[in-house]
């Protein structure tokens, strides 16, 4: 018998956002958090100084920012789920993390030490702080988790895949509980330089003052979002409050250059149809890349597969969080299920189906799309948890 998988907890570390009330409240405030972060980049940045008390000084010193974010967000998700790790079977609990860049903030400093002062001045923690699987390792060590765990690197689809993989392990009976999500730190000179050509508006032109930043463009953010996934009967047995059920997932790879996004709609249509099976979701949270040709392909797919569904982009309050992006969309979906209305976002994917105004009333099914450089396309299907 196939086991049902539900989401029972959410934890966030995002720019100006520490709680779920913050996450929803910034949507209701209807004001943009987007600011210039470099000459040609716009987005949002986490103020790390406000987080220091969440970890011991020793732990803080040896970790890169993206791992700090992950540890704090995962702990908050456990708290939201009222999950007592003391009674969880550690052999049947896993950690699934999405990440894109690894720990470049830590690495930039240590590379400077290496080249300016020599190898003896490089931190001994460099070897364990930079690699993308560091958050997975630190979470499992801190909470003594021994079940199947994995880290995924798939650009902005990373944590959509990590959540789907966690659900699949529970569905197969290999795990009962999973901590799944993603994390990213982008506020480094190296990453900003790497993203500038992709993120620049119209091949490097300064941002037009007449265009609101959230209305167009590849916006760059950072942070972490983690979720607690459980087998439904286990969650019910401990009287856990359920946000959503993970109904299905599909993914494929559309051929394209490794440093580009696919601009053909056929693969997007195929993936969406595979996960929906002919149904129409109440709401779609699209990939919404922010690059005109890439978004145009997704709009074609939305018109073809989900012509009656509303589309909204709440994540653009922050910008692209890369490894955390899919999990952020899942968090918004969970809150919409809980509150019984769509998020009060003031913008949506240009020329896509649906309306701008928030809608009161039941939101029972939500489809989430995610894409990555190199052509990966993924869709996760959620339903209300009751």
Buried (B, 14 or more C-beta within 10 A) or exposed (E): EEBBBBBBBBBBBBBBBBEBEEBBEBBEEEEBBBEEBBEBBBBBBBEBEEBEEBBEEEBBEBBBBBBBBBBBBBBBBBEBBEBEBEEBEBEBBBBBBBBBBBBBBBBBBBBEBBEEEEEEEBBEBBEBBBBBBBBBBBBBEBBEBEBBBBBBBBBBBBBBBBBBBBBBBBBEEEBBBBBBBBBBBBBBEBBBEBBBEBBBBEEEEEBEEEEBBBEBBBBBBBBBBBBBBBBBEBBEEEEBEBBBBBBBBBBBBBEBEEEBBBBBBEBBBBBBBBBBEEEEBBBBBBBBBBBEEBBBBBBBBBBBBBEEBBBBBBBBBBBBBBBBBBBBBBBBBBBBBBEEBBBBBBBBBBEBBBEEEBBEEEBBBBBBBBBBBBBBBBBBBBBBBE
